[in-house]
Amino acid sequence: MTTPAEFYETHRELLDKAIEAAGARDYWSAYPESPSKSIYGETAAADGERAFQALLGKDFPIEVPGATTHVATERSPYGIELGIRYPKAEPGELVAAARAALPGWRAVGPQGRAGIAAEILRRINARIFEMAHAVQHTSGQAFVMAFQAGGAHAQDRALEAIAVALAESTRIPGVTTWSKPQRGGDPLLLEKTSTVVGRGVALMIGCNTFPTWNGYPGLFASLVTGNPVIVKPHPGAVLPLAITVQIAREVLAEAGQDPNVVTLAVEEPGDGIAATLATHRDVRIVDFTGSSEFGNWLEANARQAVVYTEKAGLNTVIVDSTDDYKAMLRNLAFSLSLYSGQMCTTPQNLLVPAGGIETDAGHRSPDEFAADLGASLGKLLGDPKRAAGTLGAIVNDGVLARLAEAGSLPTVAHASTEIADEQFPGATIRTPLIARLDAADEKAYTREWFGPISFVITTESTEHSLRLFTETVRDHGALTAAVYSTSAEVLAAAREAALDAGVHLSQNLLGGVFVNQTAAFSDLHGTAANPAATASLSDSAFVTGRFFTLQSRHHISEPSDA
């Protein structure tokens, strides 16, 4: 057995670096994002693929307290048969098991819990190729993106949450001596002990598109702050989180802890156990990524819990002018194409003044801009192999339905087309669609069209674009915003508008950084300042609501060594 304290000492240098990086906000990464043999080993890729293949069509090897049956709910967007069966338990059994594990987990203390969490991450990273295949074939991400976003970047986000949680939960010293001078006598002496107490059972509700990247921050923040966690995956993306829970339970057992500190909650589609668990009186923390409809429901109905949601919104680009038109188009085309627009950060509404924009390539009207952007998409995605590696696959039928609906609009400027993947003939792959709208078409563009669908919207002027941006984000939310302009005054106005709207802003992105990508330890994800999210990954507010600090005190005759 390895004690929690020993795990902490093993990973202490890593945790210290992570805390420092979270404070500095410069570039830092603990987990290499390149699937290179020189980094992960000569056989790591083949070993990981074999491990993934060995899981197909079988019962997944994991214990779930109170499990009575097995369910298989996943379908690969790439067309291969998965057929993995997971043990299913009643929600009440999972909550009871988590509650029973809580006192022992609380007694471990923040450092021990952080050490165990860091060891869980180390073992997840050791299985990163297996995890990449799991993410690819449940979410539809292309393999390299699944390795990066679903593997290394998700692990960085987890470590960031661990670091912030550890720093915040150890800010108050565990033991202090209080001495108050007394006139004509000895001072009053008290010894005061402060204990971090988790809020209670936590529920992490996973999403279909980014099960690890979006799921890990809440999972690990809750663990380090003393809360047992029930992990409830999306029925379409169970495997990445099942592997995570399997590893977590293994490490917990080795550390002498109740493995039910982390449990897996699966369901048949339509069972609704997320709602049942989220409103259980003993569930005190809920983390959710997914639709605005269910996120809003959780915020309104999970009244006994603190609820951290990341939903969706109207990500907006204000186009005013540029001195590098081709680079702007390339950057926007890639942003719209990456993972077929199935990212909560993908731009949807591109606002262009009716008078057009000034560029180094000449004046461009809104129609010309839309056509040029479509041409840039065509160039980027012209080679099917490259296109498949950028687009990934369509994750579910809801995206296809929205794409079909958008395709029937009378103002489609760039139609979506099918792409064939020679490696996976059964993959469902579509290129982005661009439609033209006017500012008056509010019914269309104030609705979220999750997937490869974007609108070039004509406004009266850049000033009107900024007003429209502020109003729509205030009302409907957004996770990202961008502006392109050569005017210092416009850029300043856009920054003020973003502050008023409560959204992060990117300015004049032209190179290898894209509006829909964020870096752990530097970029915050979500703001909690507009309707798209009640949380920001990962700031202090994301962790401090997960625990209380309780004190005890007693008289002493002299200061103790502690």
WOSULLIN-V386398 format. One record per backbone hydrogen bond with DSSP energy under -0.5 kcal/mol. CO is the residue of the C=O (numbers start at 1). NH is the residue of the N-H. If there is no record, write none. Layout:
# WOSULLIN-V386398
co=CO nh=NH
co=CO nh=NH
This chain:
# WOSULLIN-V386398
co=1 nh=3
co=3 nh=7
co=4 nh=8
co=5 nh=9
co=6 nh=10
co=7 nh=11
co=8 nh=12
co=9 nh=12
co=11 nh=15
co=12 nh=16
co=13 nh=17
co=14 nh=18
co=15 nh=19
co=16 nh=20
co=17 nh=21
co=18 nh=22
co=19 nh=23
co=20 nh=24
co=21 nh=25
co=30 nh=32
co=34 nh=36
co=36 nh=39
co=36 nh=40
co=37 nh=41
co=41 nh=44
co=43 nh=47
co=44 nh=48
co=45 nh=49
co=46 nh=50
co=47 nh=51
co=48 nh=52
co=49 nh=53
co=50 nh=54
co=51 nh=55
co=52 nh=55
co=52 nh=56
co=53 nh=56
co=55 nh=58
co=58 nh=85
co=60 nh=62
co=64 nh=67
co=66 nh=90
co=69 nh=88
co=71 nh=86
co=74 nh=83
co=76 nh=79
co=77 nh=428
co=78 nh=426
co=80 nh=76
co=82 nh=57
co=85 nh=60
co=86 nh=71
co=88 nh=68
co=88 nh=69
co=90 nh=93
co=90 nh=94
co=91 nh=95
co=92 nh=96
co=93 nh=97
co=94 nh=98
co=95 nh=99
co=96 nh=100
co=97 nh=101
co=98 nh=102
co=99 nh=102
co=99 nh=103
co=101 nh=105
co=102 nh=106
co=103 nh=107
co=104 nh=108
co=105 nh=108
co=105 nh=109
co=106 nh=109
co=108 nh=112
co=109 nh=113
co=110 nh=114
co=111 nh=115
co=112 nh=116
co=113 nh=117
co=114 nh=118
co=115 nh=119
co=116 nh=120
co=117 nh=121
co=118 nh=122
co=119 nh=123
co=120 nh=124
co=121 nh=125
co=122 nh=126
co=123 nh=127
co=124 nh=127
co=125 nh=128
co=127 nh=131
co=128 nh=132
co=129 nh=133
co=130 nh=134
co=131 nh=135
co=132 nh=136
co=133 nh=137
co=135 nh=138
co=135 nh=139
co=135 nh=140
co=135 nh=141
co=136 nh=140
co=140 nh=393
co=142 nh=146
co=143 nh=147
co=144 nh=148
co=145 nh=149
co=145 nh=150
co=147 nh=152
co=148 nh=153
co=148 nh=154
co=151 nh=155
co=152 nh=156
co=153 nh=157
co=154 nh=158
co=155 nh=159
co=156 nh=160
co=157 nh=161
co=158 nh=162
co=159 nh=163
co=160 nh=164
co=161 nh=165
co=162 nh=166
co=163 nh=167
co=164 nh=168
co=165 nh=169
co=166 nh=170
co=168 nh=171
co=171 nh=173
co=174 nh=194
co=176 nh=178
co=176 nh=192
co=177 nh=179
co=178 nh=190
co=179 nh=181
co=180 nh=188
co=182 nh=185
co=185 nh=182
co=188 nh=180
co=189 nh=556
co=190 nh=178
co=190 nh=192
co=191 nh=554
co=192 nh=176
co=193 nh=552
co=195 nh=197
co=195 nh=550
co=196 nh=198
co=197 nh=548
co=201 nh=284
co=201 nh=285
co=202 nh=230
co=203 nh=205
co=203 nh=287
co=204 nh=206
co=204 nh=232
co=205 nh=289
co=210 nh=214
co=210 nh=215
co=212 nh=216
co=213 nh=217
co=215 nh=219
co=216 nh=220
co=217 nh=221
co=218 nh=222
co=219 nh=223
co=220 nh=224
co=221 nh=225
co=222 nh=227
co=223 nh=226
co=228 nh=202
co=229 nh=231
co=229 nh=263
co=230 nh=204
co=230 nh=232
co=231 nh=233
co=231 nh=265
co=232 nh=206
co=234 nh=237
co=238 nh=241
co=238 nh=242
co=239 nh=243
co=240 nh=244
co=241 nh=245
co=242 nh=246
co=243 nh=247
co=244 nh=248
co=245 nh=249
co=246 nh=250
co=247 nh=251
co=248 nh=252
co=249 nh=253
co=250 nh=254
co=251 nh=255
co=252 nh=257
co=253 nh=256
co=254 nh=2
co=258 nh=261
co=259 nh=262
co=261 nh=229
co=263 nh=231
co=264 nh=266
co=268 nh=271
co=272 nh=276
co=273 nh=277
co=274 nh=278
co=275 nh=279
co=277 nh=280
co=280 nh=283
co=282 nh=201
co=282 nh=284
co=284 nh=306
co=285 nh=203
co=286 nh=308
co=287 nh=205
co=288 nh=310
co=291 nh=295
co=292 nh=296
co=293 nh=297
co=294 nh=298
co=295 nh=299
co=296 nh=300
co=297 nh=301
co=298 nh=302
co=301 nh=303
co=302 nh=305
co=305 nh=307
co=306 nh=286
co=306 nh=308
co=307 nh=309
co=308 nh=288
co=309 nh=534
co=309 nh=535
co=310 nh=290
co=313 nh=315
co=315 nh=348
co=315 nh=349
co=316 nh=482
co=317 nh=319
co=317 nh=351
co=318 nh=320
co=318 nh=484
co=319 nh=353
co=320 nh=358
co=324 nh=328
co=325 nh=329
co=326 nh=330
co=327 nh=331
co=328 nh=332
co=329 nh=333
co=330 nh=334
co=331 nh=335
co=332 nh=336
co=333 nh=337
co=334 nh=338
co=337 nh=340
co=338 nh=341
co=339 nh=342
co=341 nh=343
co=341 nh=451
co=343 nh=346
co=348 nh=350
co=348 nh=455
co=349 nh=317
co=349 nh=351
co=350 nh=352
co=350 nh=457
co=351 nh=319
co=352 nh=459
co=353 nh=356
co=357 nh=364
co=358 nh=322
co=359 nh=362
co=364 nh=357
co=365 nh=369
co=366 nh=370
co=367 nh=371
co=368 nh=372
co=369 nh=373
co=370 nh=374
co=371 nh=375
co=372 nh=376
co=373 nh=377
co=374 nh=378
co=375 nh=379
co=376 nh=380
co=377 nh=381
co=379 nh=382
co=382 nh=384
co=383 nh=387
co=384 nh=388
co=385 nh=389
co=386 nh=390
co=387 nh=391
co=388 nh=392
co=390 nh=339
co=396 nh=399
co=396 nh=400
co=397 nh=401
co=398 nh=402
co=399 nh=403
co=400 nh=404
co=401 nh=405
co=402 nh=406
co=403 nh=407
co=404 nh=408
co=405 nh=408
co=406 nh=409
co=409 nh=412
co=411 nh=436
co=414 nh=434
co=417 nh=431
co=420 nh=422
co=424 nh=427
co=427 nh=429
co=428 nh=394
co=429 nh=419
co=433 nh=454
co=434 nh=413
co=434 nh=414
co=435 nh=456
co=437 nh=458
co=438 nh=441
co=440 nh=442
co=441 nh=444
co=441 nh=445
co=442 nh=446
co=444 nh=447
co=448 nh=450
co=451 nh=453
co=452 nh=433
co=454 nh=435
co=455 nh=350
co=455 nh=457
co=456 nh=437
co=456 nh=458
co=457 nh=352
co=458 nh=439
co=459 nh=354
co=461 nh=465
co=462 nh=466
co=463 nh=467
co=464 nh=468
co=465 nh=469
co=466 nh=470
co=467 nh=471
co=468 nh=472
co=469 nh=473
co=470 nh=474
co=471 nh=475
co=472 nh=476
co=473 nh=477
co=477 nh=314
co=480 nh=316
co=481 nh=506
co=482 nh=318
co=483 nh=508
co=484 nh=320
co=484 nh=321
co=486 nh=488
co=487 nh=491
co=488 nh=492
co=489 nh=493
co=490 nh=494
co=491 nh=495
co=492 nh=496
co=493 nh=497
co=494 nh=498
co=495 nh=499
co=496 nh=500
co=497 nh=501
co=498 nh=502
co=498 nh=503
co=506 nh=483
co=514 nh=517
co=519 nh=522
co=519 nh=523
co=524 nh=526
co=525 nh=537
co=530 nh=533
co=532 nh=311
co=533 nh=530
co=535 nh=528
co=536 nh=538
co=536 nh=539
co=537 nh=525
co=539 nh=542
co=539 nh=543
co=540 nh=543
co=540 nh=544
co=541 nh=545
co=543 nh=546
co=544 nh=547
co=546 nh=199
co=548 nh=197
co=548 nh=550
co=550 nh=195
co=552 nh=193
co=554 nh=191
